[in-house]
Amino acid sequence: MSFALEIKNLKKVYAGGTEALKGISLNVKEGDFYALLGPNGAGKSSTIGIIGTLVTKTSGSVKIFDVDIDENVAIAKSMLGVVSQEINFSQFEKVHDIVITQAGFYGIKKSIAEPKVEEMLKRLGLWDKRNDQARTLSGGYKRRLMIAKALIHEPKLLILDEPTAGVDIELRREMWSFLKEINEKGTTIILTTHYLEEAEQLCRNIGIIDYGEIVADTSMKDLLSRLDVQGFIMDLDKPLEKEPTVEGFELKLEDPSTLFAAVNKDKSINSLFGELNKLGIKVKSMRNESNRLEELFIEMIKKK
């Protein structure tokens, strides 16, 4: 099995004795879309900093597509793109020039880089702003520019550290679509995010880190299956005056046309639909309650 990222017994102790990482091990398969979650101070940023060679590890090993970052850092970094939380470009340079310069850092000639940059900026909705100084961009467009910089050398592994922080919902979903597309084309993606709905929508596998230790490393499907109760929000065909009663299910009207249902793992959502239909209640659409991963995440941290 080919891994995009292999971390073994990784430790980081900062000056003063703070132990940020306590010997974590983690494998991310090639082509995966992987979520790395954890509260502030859990060790996510230290892990990403070490992978990107911006933070010096205390011990352990990191390989990117079988290349050890200590043994051949140049090759390892050529396969890696990182979108950090902090803005890392000159605010007074033009958008186009920032990405062209980044391509140059990877030895891409300007004649080759130009069409690549044009394609990237158009795909990320930045082409019309190519001659604008970066400082004039909104927060959301600066995040897009960070992604363009990270992808211009076509890395095989992309790490996104809170890529949609401070971005409005519409832009966030546009970015989701773009990230899904490049992942489907073969780019392995590791995502850290505080938007747990984002992780659920995008990622197939998930690791949870807390106090410098991995407390979960599994598939998103498996993690969510551990929930004893799932919440569903149903949009109704017609408004109701009061919430219906169905034995074995907890139902609550959020508003006259929106019904919330708490469904135990041993119950079938189809049987609920059947009972509602007997009562003359038709469901137009249904979605999962968005905070179900958050509930599980908090539950796991409490157990630690």
C-alpha positions in Angstrom: 0.0 0.0 0.0 1.3 3.4 -1.0 1.2 6.2 1.6 1.3 9.9 0.9 2.4 10.6 4.5 4.0 8.3 7.1 4.6 9.6 10.6 6.3 7.4 13.2 6.8 8.1 16.9 6.9 11.8 16.2 7.8 13.9 19.3 8.1 17.6 19.8 9.3 19.2 23.1 9.6 23.0 23.0 12.0 25.1 25.0 10.7 25.3 28.5 9.5 21.7 28.5 6.1 21.9 26.7 5.5 18.5 25.1 3.4 19.3 22.0 3.7 15.8 20.5 4.1 12.6 22.5 5.2 10.1 19.9 2.3 10.2 17.4 2.1 7.7 14.5 -0.1 8.3 11.5 -0.4 7.0 7.9 -2.4 8.8 5.2 -3.0 6.7 2.1 -2.2 8.1 -1.4 -5.3 9.7 -2.9 -7.1 10.1 0.5 -9.0 13.2 1.8 -8.0 13.1 5.4 -9.2 15.2 8.3 -6.9 16.0 11.2 -9.0 17.5 14.0 -8.3 18.6 17.6 -8.9 21.5 19.9 -6.5 24.5 20.1 -3.2 23.4 21.5 -3.7 19.7 20.7 -0.6 19.5 18.5 -2.1 20.0 14.9 0.1 23.1 14.1 3.2 21.4 15.5 2.6 18.4 13.3 2.0 20.5 10.2 5.0 22.6 10.9 7.3 19.6 11.2 5.9 18.1 7.9 6.6 21.4 6.2 10.1 21.6 7.8 9.2 24.9 9.5 9.4 23.3 12.9 12.3 21.1 14.1 11.1 17.7 15.5 12.6 16.3 18.7 12.5 12.7 17.5 10.6 10.4 15.2 10.4 10.2 11.4 8.2 11.8 8.6 8.1 10.5 5.1 6.3 12.0 2.1 5.7 9.4 -0.6 8.5 7.3 0.9 10.9 10.2 1.0 12.3 10.9 4.5 12.2 14.7 5.1 15.6 14.4 6.9 17.3 12.5 4.2 16.1 14.4 1.1 14.2 17.6 2.1 14.3 19.1 -1.4 12.5 16.1 -3.0 10.1 15.8 -0.1 9.1 19.4 -0.3 8.7 19.3 -4.1 5.8 16.9 -3.5 4.2 19.0 -0.8 2.0 22.1 -0.8 1.0 23.7 2.5 -1.8 26.3 3.0 -1.0 27.7 6.4 -3.3 29.7 8.7 -1.1 32.8 8.4 -0.8 34.9 5.3 2.6 34.3 3.8 2.9 36.6 0.8 3.8 40.2 0.3 0.7 42.4 0.7 2.1 44.9 -1.8 2.8 42.5 -4.7 0.3 41.9 -7.4 -1.7 38.6 -7.3 -0.3 37.4 -10.6 3.3 38.1 -9.6 2.9 36.3 -6.2 2.0 33.1 -7.9 4.6 33.5 -10.7 7.3 34.0 -8.1 6.2 30.9 -6.2 6.5 28.9 -9.3 10.0 30.2 -9.7 11.0 28.8 -6.3 10.3 25.4 -7.7 12.4 25.9 -10.8 9.4 26.4 -13.1 10.4 28.7 -16.0 8.2 31.8 -16.5 7.2 30.7 -20.0 5.9 27.4 -18.6 4.5 29.0 -15.4 2.4 31.7 -17.2 -0.3 29.4 -18.6 -0.4 27.4 -15.4 -0.9 30.6 -13.3 -3.6 31.8 -15.6 -5.5 28.5 -15.4 -5.1 28.4 -11.6 -6.2 32.0 -11.0 -9.2 31.5 -13.3 -10.2 28.3 -11.5 -10.0 30.0 -8.1 -11.9 33.1 -9.3 -8.8 35.4 -9.0 -8.1 36.1 -12.7 -10.0 39.5 -12.7 -7.9 40.5 -9.7 -4.6 39.4 -11.1 -3.2 43.0 -11.3 -4.5 44.0 -7.9 -2.2 44.3 -4.9 -2.8 41.5 -2.5 -3.5 43.9 0.4 -6.7 45.0 -1.4 -8.2 41.5 -1.4 -10.8 40.4 1.0 -10.0 37.7 3.6 -11.7 35.0 1.4 -9.7 36.0 -1.7 -6.5 35.9 0.2 -7.3 32.3 1.2 -7.8 31.5 -2.5 -4.4 33.1 -3.3 -2.8 31.0 -0.6 -4.2 27.9 -2.3 -3.0 29.0 -5.7 0.5 29.4 -4.3 0.4 26.0 -2.7 -0.8 24.2 -5.9 1.2 26.0 -8.6 4.0 23.3 -8.6 1.3 20.6 -8.7 2.2 18.8 -5.4 1.1 15.3 -4.8 0.2 16.1 -1.2 -1.7 19.2 -0.1 -2.1 20.2 3.5 -4.7 22.8 4.4 -4.6 24.4 7.8 -8.0 26.0 8.5 -8.5 27.0 4.8 -12.0 28.4 5.2 -11.5 30.3 8.4 -13.3 33.6 8.2 -14.8 32.7 4.8 -18.5 33.2 4.1 -20.7 30.2 3.4 -21.0 30.7 -0.4 -17.2 31.0 -0.8 -16.6 28.1 1.5 -18.8 25.8 -0.6 -17.0 27.0 -3.8 -13.8 26.0 -2.2 -15.2 22.6 -1.2 -16.1 22.0 -4.8 -12.6 22.9 -6.0 -10.9 20.7 -3.3 -13.1 17.7 -4.2 -12.2 18.1 -7.8 -8.4 18.2 -7.3 -8.7 15.2 -4.9 -10.6 13.2 -7.5 -7.8 14.0 -9.9 -5.3 12.4 -7.6 -4.1 15.0 -5.1 -3.9 13.7 -1.6 -5.4 16.2 0.8 -5.0 16.6 4.6 -7.4 19.1 6.2 -7.5 20.7 9.6 -10.6 22.6 10.4 -12.8 23.8 13.2 -15.9 23.5 10.9 -16.7 19.9 11.7 -19.4 19.9 9.0 -16.6 20.6 6.6 -14.7 17.5 7.6 -17.8 15.4 7.3 -18.6 16.7 3.9 -15.1 16.4 2.4 -13.1 13.7 4.2 -13.1 9.9 4.0 -10.8 9.3 6.9 -10.1 11.2 10.1 -7.6 11.5 12.9 -8.3 13.2 16.2 -5.4 14.6 18.2 -5.6 15.8 21.8 -2.8 16.8 24.2 -0.2 15.6 21.7 -1.7 12.1 21.2 -3.8 10.5 18.5 -7.1 9.5 20.2 -8.8 8.3 17.0 -7.6 7.2 13.5 -10.4 5.7 11.5 -12.8 6.2 8.6 -15.4 9.0 8.8 -18.1 6.4 8.3 -16.9 4.2 11.2 -16.5 7.2 13.5 -20.0 8.4 12.8 -21.4 4.9 13.3 -20.4 5.1 16.9 -23.1 7.6 17.6 -26.0 6.0 19.5 -28.4 8.7 18.3 -28.5 10.6 15.0 -30.4 13.8 14.4 -32.3 14.5 11.2 -33.9 17.7 10.1 -36.9 17.2 7.8 -38.5 19.9 5.6 -42.3 19.2 5.4 -44.6 19.5 2.5 -47.2 21.3 4.6 -46.9 23.2 7.9 -48.1 21.6 11.1 -49.8 23.2 14.1 -48.2 20.9 16.6 -45.6 18.2 16.6 -46.7 14.6 15.8 -46.2 11.7 18.2 -44.6 8.5 16.9 -43.8 5.8 19.3 -40.0 5.1 19.6 -39.0 8.4 18.1 -38.3 11.8 19.6 -39.8 14.5 17.4 -39.7 18.3 17.7 -41.0 21.1 15.5 -38.3 23.6 14.9 -40.9 25.7 13.1 -44.3 24.8 11.4 -42.5 23.4 8.3 -39.4 21.9 9.9 -39.4 18.7 12.0 -36.4 17.5 14.0 -36.1 13.7 14.7 -33.7 12.0 17.1 -33.3 8.4 15.8 -31.6 5.7 17.9 -29.1 3.5 16.1 -31.4 0.4 16.4 -34.3 2.3 14.7 -34.9 2.7 11.0 -35.5 6.1 9.5 -37.6 4.4 6.9 -40.0 3.2 9.6 -40.3 6.8 10.8 -41.2 7.9 7.2 -43.9 5.1 7.2 -45.4 6.3 10.4 -45.4 9.9 9.3 -47.0 9.0 6.1 -49.9 7.2 8.0 -50.4 10.6 9.8 -50.6 12.3 6.4 -47.3 14.1 6.9 -45.1 14.2 3.8 -41.3 15.0 3.9 -40.0 17.1 1.0 -36.3 16.8 1.9 -34.1 15.6 4.8 -30.6 16.3 6.0 -28.4 15.2 8.9 -28.1 17.5 11.8 -24.8 19.3 11.1 -23.3 19.0 14.6 -23.3 15.2 15.0 -19.6 14.9 14.4 -19.0 17.7 16.9 -21.0 15.8 19.5 -18.9 12.7 18.9 -15.6 14.7 18.9 -16.5 16.3 22.3 -17.5 12.9 23.7 -14.2 11.4 22.7 -12.1 14.2 24.1 -14.0 13.8 27.4 -13.1 10.1 27.5 -9.5 10.9 27.1 
